[in-house]
Amino acid sequence: MSTKEPATCLSEVGSSNQLETNNSNYVSHVKKLLHRRMLVGISDGRFFLGTFYCVDKQGNIILQDVVEYRSTRRSAPSPMEQRVLGIILIPSSCRKTCHVDCSIEEQLSLMSLGEQNS
């Protein structure tokens, strides 16, 4: 996925016609992500695996049926600890990585979102 946020890309566009066209492109791309498994890494090293539910204009992501993964001490039998959380909001300011479970063709299509407005 692109590192550019939709709100940032939208603010770079000049005319209102371009804005409406780009807005509908973003909506169609986000619709393709609905109900897909998504792995999101945040700045403190934790990862959240859940089903993509929505994103707002600020780039905050809501996931449902989430499992949190975090590192534990090296002496533990398993280096990762997990717990079930349910539904969460991940602020865009904390997000470092975001991966969607989909085919290679779909990944390339989704990655082209940021390149269309560069």
Solvent accessible surface area in square Angstrom, and as a share of the most:
residue,aa,sasa,rsa
1,M,91,0.41
2,S,42,0.27
3,T,137,0.80
4,K,72,0.31
5,E,49,0.22
6,P,36,0.23
7,A,42,0.33
8,T,66,0.38
9,C,2,0.01
10,L,39,0.19
11,S,90,0.58
12,E,100,0.45
13,V,29,0.17
14,G,72,0.69
15,S,58,0.38
16,S,76,0.49
17,N,115,0.59
18,Q,99,0.44
19,L,76,0.38
20,E,120,0.54
21,T,80,0.46
22,N,23,0.12
23,N,72,0.37
24,S,65,0.42
25,N,55,0.28
26,Y,10,0.04
27,V,70,0.40
28,S,50,0.32
29,H,19,0.09
30,V,37,0.21
31,K,129,0.55
32,K,105,0.44
33,L,12,0.06
34,L,66,0.33
35,H,124,0.55
36,R,70,0.25
37,R,88,0.32
38,M,1,0.00
39,L,60,0.30
40,V,0,0.00
41,G,3,0.02
42,I,16,0.08
43,S,74,0.48
44,D,90,0.47
45,G,43,0.41
46,R,70,0.25
47,F,77,0.32
48,F,11,0.05
49,L,52,0.26
50,G,0,0.00
51,T,18,0.10
52,F,2,0.01
53,Y,101,0.38
54,C,47,0.28
55,V,44,0.26
56,D,59,0.31
57,K,163,0.69
58,Q,119,0.53
59,G,1,0.01
60,N,30,0.15
61,I,7,0.04
62,I,44,0.22
63,L,0,0.00
64,Q,47,0.21
65,D,93,0.48
66,V,0,0.00
67,V,29,0.17
68,E,2,0.01
69,Y,58,0.22
70,R,98,0.36
71,S,76,0.49
72,T,35,0.21
73,R,191,0.70
74,R,204,0.74
75,S,100,0.64
76,A,33,0.26
77,P,146,0.92
78,S,58,0.37
79,P,79,0.50
80,M,79,0.35
81,E,74,0.33
82,Q,118,0.53
83,R,121,0.44
84,V,123,0.70
85,L,61,0.30
86,G,30,0.29
87,I,106,0.54
88,I,35,0.18
89,L,95,0.47
90,I,4,0.02
91,P,53,0.33
92,S,34,0.22
93,S,104,0.67
94,C,44,0.26
95,R,45,0.16
96,K,144,0.61
97,T,58,0.34
98,C,19,0.12
99,H,103,0.46
100,V,15,0.09
101,D,98,0.51
102,C,23,0.14
103,S,52,0.34
104,I,117,0.59
105,E,126,0.56
106,E,62,0.28
107,Q,70,0.31
108,L,105,0.52
109,S,44,0.29
110,L,16,0.08
111,M,88,0.39
112,S,35,0.23
113,L,28,0.14
114,G,7,0.07
115,E,122,0.55
116,Q,104,0.46
117,N,32,0.17
118,S,116,0.75
